[in-house]
Amino acid sequence: MTTTAEGADEIVAPLDLLLVNSTKSFASRMVPNAAWARFGQSLAGQPVTVAERAAGLAKELGLIAVGRSGREPQKGDFRFKDPAWANNPLLNRIEQAYLAISDLANQLYDDADLDWKDAEKMRFVLDNLIEGLSPTNNPFVSPLGWKAMIDTGGLSMVRGLTAFAKDMASKPRIPSMIDPKAYNVGESVATTKGTVVLRTRMFELIQYAPQTKQVREVPLLLVPPVINKFYIMDLAPGRSLVEHYVKGGQQVFAISWRNPSARHRDWGFDEYGKAIIEALDALQVITGSDQANVFATCSGGILTAMVMSHLFATGHGDRIAGLTFGVTVLDQSHAGFASALADRRAADAAIRTSASKGYLDGAAMAEMFAWLRPTDLVWRYVVNNYIQGRPPAAFDVLFWNADTTRMAAALHRDMVLMGLDNKLVTPGASTMLGTPVDLGKIEADLYVLGGISDHICPWQATERSAALFGSKDNTYVLSTAGHIASLVNPPGNPKASYRTAPVLQDQTPEEWFESAEKVGGSWWPHHLEWLDARSGAEVDAPSALGAAGYEPLAPAPGTYVMEK
C-alpha cells in the first residue's frame, strides 16, 4: 500500500489536465479517437515489424505453455510478489502470458513513433488497459483473495462487496484510498497552534503562535494551492512545514482558501489576486513589517506570480523580501501529460460544463487523479479493499488528498485559457488586476523548488519557469523526491538529497543539472537558512496574536478548512 511520501506522489495530476479533462468521464477518455487512428495507421505502415512482434509473442506463449519461459516481473513490480505466482504452475503461466502480452503492447507503442501529443494520449489508454487486465485484479485468480477468504471464513468477500457498493454509490467512483475517519483535521493533522486573524468571503488568514523567544521581524506568508486544502503545509507533527518554520523562528501566516460553491462562480484571477494582497496588508499591520516573504505552491504559485508582477509593475515590489515557489509550472510548453491532452475544443467544453454548475467538482478531479496512475491509485486498492476485504492503510497525505475541494467556474475558465495558450511566457498576454503580467519585471530574490521524479510538474518545466523572472538572486533547488514528497520532506530521511545552483537565463535544464551541487538531506533547513537571510533582525516574539482590527476569531486551523 502507499504508506510513504514517495508513494503519495502518485495521487496528484497535472493542473491543466485536471481542469480540462475532469469534466469528462473515464469511458469518454478511453473511446477511440484520432490518436487511436494515427496509432493504427502508423503500425499498418510497418507490416514487417508488426509480423515480427506477433511471431515473437507466439513463440514466447509456446515456451510458457510448456513451462520453459524464464519471464519474470520487472524489478519494482510488486503485483506478483505473492509466492503463489511463482510456485503454482498454472498461476505462473497466467502471469507470464500476461507479461508477454503487455510487453508486446508496449513494443508496438514504441514502434508507432507517435508525435508527443498522440503518444501521451495513447499512453493513458494503454496504461489503463494493461493494468486493468492484470490477473492480479481478477478475484477468481488472485491468490491473495483466496487466502483472505480462507483466513476469514468468507468474511473478506462480504467486506469487499460492501466496500465496493459503498464506493460506487457516489463520486468519485473509485476505490477508497483512506478511511475518512483515520484522521481529524485540527487533532491529528493541521495541529500547529495558531489563530484565525482575518476572515473574508474567500479565505481565512491564520497566524501561527511563535515557539521561540525571538522571531524574525519579516513575516512569512504561505499561499497554498486553490484546488486542495491548505494543510498539506501542516500535516502531522514532525511532517509539517509550518511547524518547521515556526520552530526555526519565523513568523508564519497561512491562507486557508474557502471551498467555493455555485454562488461563488465569479471568483476568478482578479478576485484571488485581491485576496493575496489583502493577506499581505494584514501581515503588515499585525507584524509592523513593511516587507514579507511569500511561499506559494502549485496553482497557488501561478496566482502569486501574477500578483507579484502586478506589485512590481505598480511600484510596490519593495514589499516582497523573498519569493519562493514550490512545484509550480509557469511555462507550460511541453510540460507533460497535461499539455498533450489539452486542446481548444476540450477546453471550451470543460469551461461550459463548469459554468453551468458554477464550479469544477472536486470529486471529478479526484477521479481524474486516480486513472492517471491506475496501478497505484485504482487496482492496488481494488485488490486490497475488494478482493482481500481489508480497510485501506492510514496515511496523512492520502487523507488530505481525499479531502477534496471545488474550483469556482471563473477561476477554472481563467486557468484553462492561460495554460492552453501558455500566456505567462509572453509579457502582457495575461493581466492581473488590470496590469499586464510580465514575470521579467519581478526582481525579488527567488527560491524555486522542483522534484526530480515529479510527473505532475516536471522539474525541467519548473526550472524553465524560474528563468522567466527578472530576479538577480535566483536559486533553483531540485529534490530527489516527486511532487508531494518535494513538499512533505522533513529532515531525518537518510535517502533524501537535493541539488542547488543559480538559474541562468540562457541555460538549459540539463546544463543547470550538470552545474548544480548535490547535498545530502532535506531542503527544509536549506530553505529556512535562505529565509533567515531575508527576514531581517531577530525581535521579541509577540505576546499575543493578531492586532487591532485583526482580533483572533477562531483557533487554527480555522473554520473554512472544515467545509465540505
C-alpha positions as CSV (number, residue, x, y, z in Angstrom):
1,M,0.0,0.0,0.0
2,T,1.0,3.6,-0.4
3,T,2.3,4.5,3.0
4,T,5.2,6.7,2.2
5,A,5.5,10.3,0.9
6,E,7.3,8.9,-2.1
7,G,4.3,6.7,-2.9
8,A,1.9,9.5,-2.3
9,D,3.4,11.4,-5.3
10,E,1.1,9.2,-7.4
11,I,-2.0,10.9,-6.0
12,V,-1.7,14.1,-7.9
13,A,-2.1,15.1,-11.5
14,P,-1.1,18.0,-13.9
15,L,-3.2,21.1,-13.2
16,D,-4.3,21.9,-16.7
17,L,-5.1,18.2,-17.4
18,L,-7.4,18.1,-14.4
19,L,-9.1,21.4,-15.3
20,V,-9.8,20.3,-18.9
21,N,-10.4,16.6,-18.5
22,S,-12.1,16.3,-15.1
23,T,-15.4,17.2,-16.8
24,K,-15.2,14.1,-19.0
25,S,-16.0,10.6,-17.9
26,F,-13.3,7.9,-17.8
27,A,-15.2,6.0,-20.5
28,S,-15.1,9.0,-22.8
29,R,-11.4,9.3,-22.4
30,M,-10.9,5.7,-23.5
31,V,-13.2,5.9,-26.6
32,P,-11.3,5.5,-29.9
33,N,-10.4,8.9,-31.4
34,A,-8.0,10.5,-33.9
35,A,-5.0,9.5,-31.8
36,W,-6.1,5.8,-32.0
37,A,-6.5,6.1,-35.7
38,R,-3.0,7.6,-36.2
39,F,-1.6,4.9,-33.9
40,G,-3.2,2.2,-36.1
41,Q,-2.1,3.9,-39.3
42,S,1.5,4.0,-38.1
43,L,1.5,0.3,-37.3
44,A,-0.2,-0.5,-40.6
45,G,2.7,1.1,-42.4
46,Q,5.1,-1.3,-40.7
47,P,3.7,-4.7,-41.6
48,V,7.1,-6.5,-41.3
49,T,7.7,-5.1,-37.8
50,V,4.2,-6.0,-36.6
51,A,4.6,-9.5,-38.0
52,E,7.9,-10.0,-36.3
53,R,6.4,-8.8,-33.0
54,A,3.4,-11.2,-33.4
55,A,5.7,-14.1,-34.2
56,G,7.9,-13.3,-31.2
57,L,4.8,-13.4,-28.9
58,A,3.6,-16.7,-30.4
59,K,7.0,-18.2,-29.7
60,E,7.0,-16.9,-26.2
61,L,3.5,-18.2,-25.5
62,G,4.6,-21.6,-26.7
63,L,7.5,-21.6,-24.3
64,I,5.2,-20.5,-21.5
65,A,2.8,-23.3,-22.2
66,V,5.5,-26.0,-21.9
67,G,7.0,-24.3,-18.8
68,R,10.3,-23.3,-20.4
69,S,9.9,-19.5,-20.2
70,G,12.1,-17.5,-17.9
71,R,10.0,-14.4,-18.0
72,E,9.6,-12.6,-14.6
73,P,8.1,-9.3,-13.5
74,Q,10.4,-6.3,-13.7
75,K,12.1,-5.1,-10.6
76,G,9.8,-2.9,-8.6
77,D,6.6,-4.6,-10.0
78,F,5.1,-5.8,-6.7
79,R,1.8,-7.0,-8.1
80,F,3.1,-10.6,-8.3
81,K,5.0,-10.7,-5.1
82,D,2.9,-13.4,-3.5
83,P,4.9,-16.7,-3.9
84,A,1.9,-18.5,-5.4
85,W,2.5,-16.6,-8.7
86,A,6.0,-18.2,-9.0
87,N,5.3,-21.6,-7.3
88,N,1.9,-22.6,-8.7
89,P,2.4,-23.8,-12.3
90,L,-1.0,-22.6,-13.5
91,L,-0.7,-19.1,-11.9
92,N,2.9,-18.8,-13.1
93,R,1.8,-19.4,-16.7
94,I,-1.0,-16.9,-16.4
95,E,1.4,-14.4,-15.0
96,Q,4.0,-15.0,-17.8
97,A,1.4,-14.8,-20.5
98,Y,0.1,-11.5,-19.2
99,L,3.6,-10.1,-19.0
100,A,4.4,-11.2,-22.5
101,I,1.3,-9.6,-24.0
102,S,1.9,-6.4,-22.0
103,D,5.4,-6.2,-23.4
104,L,4.1,-6.6,-26.9
105,A,1.6,-3.7,-26.4
106,N,4.5,-1.5,-25.1
107,Q,6.7,-2.5,-28.0
108,L,4.1,-1.7,-30.6
109,Y,3.6,1.7,-28.8
110,D,7.3,2.4,-29.2
111,D,7.2,1.2,-32.9
112,A,4.4,3.6,-33.7
113,D,6.7,6.6,-33.1
114,L,3.8,9.0,-32.5
115,D,4.2,12.7,-32.0
116,W,4.4,13.7,-28.4
117,K,0.7,14.6,-28.0
118,D,-0.6,11.4,-29.6
119,A,2.0,9.5,-27.6
120,E,0.8,10.8,-24.3
121,K,-2.9,10.2,-25.2
122,M,-2.2,6.6,-26.2
123,R,0.0,6.1,-23.2
124,F,-3.1,6.9,-21.0
125,V,-5.2,4.4,-22.9
126,L,-2.6,1.6,-22.9
127,D,-1.7,2.0,-19.3
128,N,-5.3,1.6,-18.2
129,L,-5.9,-1.4,-20.5
130,I,-2.7,-3.1,-19.5
131,E,-3.1,-2.5,-15.8
132,G,-6.8,-3.3,-15.7
133,L,-6.3,-6.7,-17.4
134,S,-3.7,-7.8,-14.9
135,P,-4.6,-11.2,-13.4
136,T,-3.8,-9.8,-10.0
137,N,-7.1,-7.9,-10.3
138,N,-9.1,-11.0,-11.0
139,P,-10.9,-12.2,-7.8
140,F,-11.2,-15.7,-9.3
141,V,-7.4,-16.0,-9.9
142,S,-5.8,-13.8,-7.2
143,P,-4.1,-15.9,-4.5
144,L,-4.4,-13.0,-2.1
145,G,-8.2,-13.2,-2.5
146,W,-8.4,-16.9,-1.9
147,K,-6.1,-16.8,1.1
148,A,-8.1,-13.9,2.7
149,M,-11.4,-15.8,2.1
150,I,-10.0,-18.9,3.8
151,D,-8.4,-16.9,6.7
152,T,-11.7,-15.1,7.4
153,G,-14.1,-17.9,6.7
154,G,-15.6,-15.9,3.8
155,L,-15.9,-12.6,5.7
156,S,-13.4,-10.9,3.4
157,M,-15.7,-11.4,0.4
158,V,-18.6,-9.8,2.3
159,R,-16.4,-6.9,3.4
160,G,-15.1,-6.5,-0.2
161,L,-18.6,-6.4,-1.7
162,T,-19.8,-4.0,0.9
163,A,-16.8,-1.7,0.3
164,F,-17.4,-1.9,-3.5
165,A,-21.1,-1.0,-3.1
166,K,-20.3,2.0,-0.9
167,D,-17.6,3.3,-3.2
168,M,-19.8,3.0,-6.3
169,A,-22.7,4.8,-4.6
170,S,-21.2,8.3,-5.0
171,K,-18.5,10.1,-6.8
172,P,-15.6,9.6,-7.3
173,R,-16.4,6.0,-8.3
174,I,-13.0,4.6,-7.5
175,P,-11.8,2.5,-4.5
176,S,-11.3,4.5,-1.3
177,M,-7.6,5.2,-0.6
178,I,-8.2,6.1,3.0
179,D,-10.7,5.6,5.8
180,P,-12.3,9.1,6.2
181,K,-12.2,8.6,9.9
182,A,-8.5,7.8,10.0
183,Y,-7.6,11.4,10.9
184,N,-9.3,14.5,12.2
185,V,-8.4,18.0,11.0
186,G,-7.1,20.0,13.9
187,E,-6.5,16.9,16.0
188,S,-4.2,14.6,14.1
189,V,-3.4,16.8,11.1
190,A,-3.2,20.6,10.9
191,T,-2.3,20.7,14.6
192,T,0.2,23.6,14.8
193,K,-1.1,26.2,17.3
194,G,-2.4,29.5,16.0
195,T,-5.4,31.6,15.4
196,V,-7.5,33.0,12.5
197,V,-6.9,36.7,12.5
198,L,-8.8,37.6,9.3
199,R,-11.9,36.0,7.7
200,T,-13.2,37.2,4.3
201,R,-15.6,35.8,1.8
202,M,-12.7,34.0,0.1
203,F,-10.2,33.0,2.8
204,E,-9.1,32.8,6.4
205,L,-5.7,34.1,7.4
206,I,-4.1,32.0,10.1
207,Q,-1.3,33.4,12.3
208,Y,0.7,30.7,14.0
209,A,1.9,31.0,17.6
210,P,5.6,31.6,18.0
211,Q,7.6,28.7,19.5
212,T,10.8,30.7,20.1
213,K,11.5,33.6,22.4
214,Q,12.6,35.7,19.5
215,V,11.3,35.7,15.9
216,R,12.4,37.2,12.6
217,E,10.9,40.7,12.0
218,V,9.9,40.0,8.4
219,P,6.9,37.5,8.3
220,L,6.3,34.6,6.0
221,L,3.1,34.2,4.1
222,L,2.2,30.7,2.8
223,V,-0.1,30.6,-0.3
224,P,-1.4,27.1,-0.8
225,P,-3.0,25.6,-4.0
226,V,-6.5,26.6,-4.8
227,I,-7.7,23.1,-5.6
228,N,-6.7,21.4,-2.4
229,K,-7.0,22.4,1.3
230,F,-4.1,24.3,2.8
231,Y,-2.9,21.7,5.4
232,I,-0.6,19.9,3.0
233,M,1.7,22.5,4.5
234,D,0.8,21.5,8.1
235,L,0.4,17.7,8.2
236,A,1.1,15.5,11.2
237,P,3.6,16.8,13.8
238,G,7.1,16.1,12.6
239,R,5.9,16.3,9.0
240,S,4.7,19.9,9.0
241,L,6.4,22.7,7.1
242,V,4.6,25.2,9.2
243,E,5.9,23.6,12.4
244,H,9.4,23.6,10.9
245,Y,9.4,27.3,10.1
246,V,7.8,28.3,13.5
247,K,10.4,26.3,15.4
248,G,13.0,28.0,13.3
249,G,11.9,31.4,14.5
250,Q,9.8,32.5,11.5
251,Q,6.6,34.5,11.9
252,V,4.3,32.3,9.9
253,F,0.9,33.1,8.3
254,A,-1.1,30.9,6.0
255,I,-4.0,31.4,3.7
256,S,-6.8,28.9,4.0
257,W,-9.0,29.2,0.9
258,R,-12.7,28.8,1.2
259,N,-14.3,25.8,-0.6
260,P,-16.4,27.7,-3.3
261,S,-20.0,26.8,-4.2
262,A,-22.2,27.8,-7.1
263,R,-22.8,31.2,-5.6
264,H,-19.1,31.9,-5.8
265,R,-18.9,31.2,-9.6
266,D,-17.5,34.7,-10.4
267,W,-14.3,34.3,-8.4
268,G,-11.5,34.5,-11.0
269,F,-7.9,35.6,-11.3
270,D,-8.6,39.2,-10.1
271,E,-10.6,38.1,-7.1
272,Y,-7.9,35.7,-5.9
273,G,-5.3,38.3,-6.6
274,K,-7.0,40.8,-4.4
275,A,-7.2,38.2,-1.7
276,I,-3.4,37.6,-1.7
277,I,-2.8,41.4,-1.5
278,E,-5.4,41.6,1.3
279,A,-3.4,39.0,3.2
280,L,-0.2,40.9,2.7
281,D,-1.8,44.0,4.0
282,A,-2.9,42.2,7.2
283,L,0.7,40.9,7.7
284,Q,2.0,44.4,7.5
285,V,-0.4,45.7,10.2
286,I,-0.1,42.7,12.5
287,T,3.7,42.5,12.4
288,G,4.6,46.1,11.7
289,S,6.9,45.0,8.9
290,D,6.8,46.8,5.6
291,Q,8.0,43.6,3.9
292,A,7.1,39.9,3.8
293,N,8.5,36.7,2.4
294,V,6.0,34.7,0.3
295,F,6.0,30.9,-0.3
296,A,3.4,29.7,-2.8
297,T,2.9,26.2,-4.2
298,C,1.4,24.7,-7.4
299,S,-1.7,26.5,-8.5
300,G,-1.2,29.0,-5.7
301,G,2.1,29.7,-7.2
302,I,0.6,30.6,-10.5
303,L,-1.7,33.2,-8.9
304,T,1.1,34.5,-6.7
305,A,3.4,35.0,-9.7
306,M,0.8,37.1,-11.4
307,V,0.2,39.1,-8.2
308,M,3.9,39.8,-7.8
309,S,4.0,41.0,-11.4
310,H,1.2,43.5,-10.5
311,L,3.0,44.7,-7.4
312,F,6.3,45.3,-9.2
313,A,4.6,47.0,-12.1
314,T,2.7,49.4,-9.8
315,G,5.7,50.3,-7.7
316,H,5.0,48.1,-4.7
317,G,7.6,45.4,-5.4
318,D,9.6,46.5,-2.4
319,R,7.0,44.9,-0.2
320,I,8.5,41.5,-1.0
321,A,11.7,40.4,0.7
322,G,11.9,37.0,-0.9
323,L,9.8,34.8,-3.1
324,T,9.6,31.0,-3.0
325,F,7.7,28.7,-5.4
326,G,7.2,25.0,-4.8
327,V,6.4,22.6,-7.7
328,T,5.0,25.4,-9.8
329,V,4.9,25.4,-13.6
330,L,4.6,28.8,-15.3
331,D,6.0,27.8,-18.7
332,Q,3.6,25.2,-19.9
333,S,5.4,24.3,-23.2
334,H,5.8,20.5,-23.3
335,A,5.1,20.5,-19.6
336,G,4.0,16.8,-19.7
337,F,0.8,14.9,-20.0
338,A,-1.3,17.9,-19.3
339,S,-0.3,19.9,-22.3
340,A,-0.7,16.8,-24.5
341,L,-4.3,16.2,-23.7
342,A,-5.4,19.8,-23.6
343,D,-6.9,21.2,-26.8
344,R,-9.2,24.1,-27.6
345,R,-12.4,22.1,-28.2
346,A,-11.9,20.1,-25.0
347,A,-11.1,23.3,-23.1
348,D,-14.2,25.1,-24.4
349,A,-16.4,22.1,-23.4
350,A,-14.8,22.0,-19.9
351,I,-15.4,25.7,-19.4
352,R,-19.1,25.3,-20.4
353,T,-19.6,22.4,-18.0
354,S,-18.1,24.2,-15.0
355,A,-20.0,27.4,-15.9
356,S,-23.3,25.5,-15.9
357,K,-22.6,24.3,-12.4
358,G,-20.8,27.3,-11.1
359,Y,-17.7,25.2,-10.1
360,L,-15.5,22.3,-11.1
361,D,-16.3,19.4,-8.8
362,G,-13.5,18.2,-6.6
363,A,-14.8,14.6,-6.8
364,A,-14.3,14.7,-10.6
365,M,-10.8,15.9,-10.1
366,A,-10.2,13.0,-7.7
367,E,-11.4,10.5,-10.2
368,M,-9.0,12.0,-12.8
369,F,-6.2,11.7,-10.3
370,A,-6.7,8.0,-10.0
371,W,-6.9,7.0,-13.6
372,L,-3.7,8.7,-14.4
373,R,-1.8,6.1,-12.3
374,P,-4.2,3.1,-12.4
375,T,-1.8,0.6,-10.8
376,D,-1.1,2.7,-7.7
377,L,-4.4,4.5,-7.3
378,V,-7.1,2.1,-8.6
379,W,-6.0,-1.5,-8.9
380,R,-3.9,-1.8,-5.8
381,Y,-7.0,-0.6,-3.8
382,V,-9.3,-3.0,-5.8
383,V,-7.0,-5.8,-4.6
384,N,-6.8,-4.6,-1.0
385,N,-10.3,-3.3,-0.4
386,Y,-12.5,-5.6,-2.6
387,I,-10.5,-8.8,-3.2
388,Q,-8.9,-9.1,0.2
389,G,-11.7,-7.2,2.0
390,R,-9.2,-5.1,4.0
391,P,-9.5,-1.4,5.0
392,P,-7.0,0.9,3.3
393,A,-4.0,1.9,5.3
394,A,-3.9,5.2,7.2
395,F,-1.7,7.9,5.7
396,D,-1.9,11.6,6.2
397,V,-1.2,12.6,2.6
398,L,-3.9,10.3,1.3
399,F,-6.4,11.7,3.9
400,W,-5.5,15.2,2.7
401,N,-6.0,14.2,-1.0
402,A,-9.4,12.7,-0.2
403,D,-10.5,16.0,1.5
404,T,-11.4,17.4,-1.9
405,T,-12.4,21.0,-2.8
406,R,-14.2,22.7,-5.7
407,M,-12.9,25.4,-8.0
408,A,-15.0,28.4,-8.9
409,A,-16.1,28.5,-12.5
410,A,-14.4,31.8,-13.3
411,L,-11.1,30.6,-11.9
412,H,-11.4,27.4,-13.8
413,R,-12.0,29.3,-17.0
414,D,-9.1,31.7,-16.4
415,M,-6.7,28.8,-15.5
416,V,-7.7,26.7,-18.5
417,L,-7.3,29.6,-21.0
418,M,-4.0,30.7,-19.5
419,G,-2.5,27.2,-19.6
420,L,-3.8,26.4,-23.1
421,D,-2.2,29.5,-24.6
422,N,0.9,29.4,-22.3
423,K,0.3,33.1,-21.6
424,L,2.7,33.6,-18.8
425,V,5.8,33.3,-21.0
426,T,4.7,36.2,-23.1
427,P,4.8,39.6,-21.4
428,G,1.3,41.3,-21.5
429,A,-0.5,38.2,-22.7
430,S,-2.4,37.9,-19.4
431,T,-3.4,40.5,-16.8
432,M,-3.8,40.7,-13.1
433,L,-5.9,43.4,-11.5
434,G,-5.8,45.4,-14.8
435,T,-2.0,45.2,-15.0
436,P,-0.3,43.3,-17.9
437,V,1.7,40.3,-16.4
438,D,5.4,40.4,-17.1
439,L,7.3,38.0,-14.9
440,G,10.6,39.5,-16.0
441,K,9.7,42.6,-14.0
442,I,9.8,40.7,-10.8
443,E,13.1,41.4,-9.1
444,A,12.7,39.8,-5.7
445,D,15.2,37.2,-4.5
446,L,13.8,33.9,-5.8
447,Y,13.9,30.3,-4.5
448,V,12.2,27.7,-6.7
449,L,11.8,24.0,-5.8
450,G,11.2,21.1,-8.1
451,G,11.2,17.3,-7.7
452,I,13.4,15.1,-10.0
453,S,10.7,12.4,-10.2
454,D,7.7,14.8,-10.4
455,H,5.5,13.7,-13.3
456,I,3.0,16.4,-12.4
457,C,5.2,19.4,-12.7
458,P,8.3,18.1,-14.5
459,W,11.4,19.6,-13.0
460,Q,12.6,20.8,-16.3
461,A,9.4,22.9,-16.6
462,T,9.8,24.3,-13.1
463,E,13.4,25.2,-13.9
464,R,12.4,26.9,-17.1
465,S,9.7,28.7,-15.2
466,A,12.4,30.1,-12.7
467,A,14.2,31.6,-15.7
468,L,11.2,33.7,-16.6
469,F,11.8,36.0,-13.6
470,G,13.9,39.1,-13.5
471,S,15.5,38.2,-10.2
472,K,19.2,38.8,-9.9
473,D,19.4,36.3,-6.9
474,N,17.7,33.2,-8.4
475,T,18.2,29.9,-6.7
476,Y,16.7,26.6,-8.0
477,V,16.6,23.5,-5.8
478,L,15.9,20.0,-7.2
479,S,14.8,17.4,-4.6
480,T,15.3,13.7,-5.2
481,A,11.6,13.3,-4.5
482,G,8.5,13.8,-6.6
483,H,5.5,16.2,-6.4
484,I,4.2,15.7,-2.9
485,A,7.4,14.4,-1.3
486,S,9.1,17.6,-2.6
487,L,7.0,19.5,0.0
488,V,6.5,16.8,2.7
489,N,10.2,16.2,3.1
490,P,11.2,16.6,6.7
491,P,14.8,16.2,7.9
492,G,15.8,12.7,9.0
493,N,15.4,10.7,5.8
494,P,18.8,9.2,5.1
495,K,17.9,8.7,1.4
496,A,16.9,12.4,0.9
497,S,19.1,14.8,-1.1
498,Y,18.8,17.8,-3.3
499,R,20.8,19.8,-5.9
500,T,21.1,23.5,-5.8
501,A,22.5,26.2,-8.2
502,P,21.6,29.6,-9.5
503,V,19.3,29.8,-12.6
504,L,20.9,31.4,-15.7
505,Q,18.7,32.9,-18.5
506,D,20.3,31.1,-21.4
507,Q,21.0,27.8,-19.6
508,T,19.1,24.6,-20.4
509,P,17.7,22.5,-17.5
510,E,20.3,19.8,-18.4
511,E,23.1,22.3,-18.2
512,W,21.8,23.5,-14.9
513,F,21.7,19.9,-13.6
514,E,25.4,19.4,-14.5
515,S,26.4,22.6,-12.7
516,A,24.4,22.0,-9.5
517,E,25.9,21.0,-6.2
518,K,24.4,17.8,-4.6
519,V,23.7,18.0,-0.9
520,G,22.6,15.2,1.4
521,G,19.4,15.6,3.4
522,S,16.1,17.6,3.2
523,W,15.9,21.0,1.6
524,W,13.9,22.3,4.6
525,P,16.9,23.5,6.6
526,H,18.4,25.0,3.4
527,H,15.3,27.0,2.8
528,L,15.0,28.1,6.4
529,E,18.6,29.5,6.2
530,W,17.7,31.2,2.9
531,L,14.6,32.8,4.6
532,D,16.5,33.9,7.6
533,A,18.9,35.9,5.4
534,R,15.9,37.8,4.0
535,S,13.8,38.1,7.2
536,G,15.5,40.9,9.0
537,A,16.7,41.1,12.6
538,E,15.5,38.9,15.5
539,V,13.0,40.6,17.7
540,D,11.0,39.6,20.7
541,A,8.1,37.2,19.9
542,P,4.7,38.8,20.1
543,S,3.0,38.2,23.4
544,A,-0.4,37.9,21.7
545,L,-1.6,37.1,18.2
546,G,-3.4,39.5,15.9
547,A,-3.7,43.3,16.2
548,A,-6.3,46.0,16.4
549,G,-8.7,45.2,13.5
550,Y,-7.3,41.7,13.3
551,E,-8.5,40.2,16.6
552,P,-8.5,36.4,17.0
553,L,-11.6,34.8,15.5
554,A,-11.1,31.0,15.9
555,P,-8.2,28.6,16.8
556,A,-6.2,27.2,13.9
557,P,-6.8,25.5,11.5
558,G,-10.0,27.7,11.3
559,T,-13.5,27.0,10.0
560,Y,-13.1,27.2,6.2
561,V,-10.9,24.1,6.2
562,M,-13.8,22.1,7.7
563,E,-16.3,23.0,4.9
564,K,-17.2,20.1,2.6
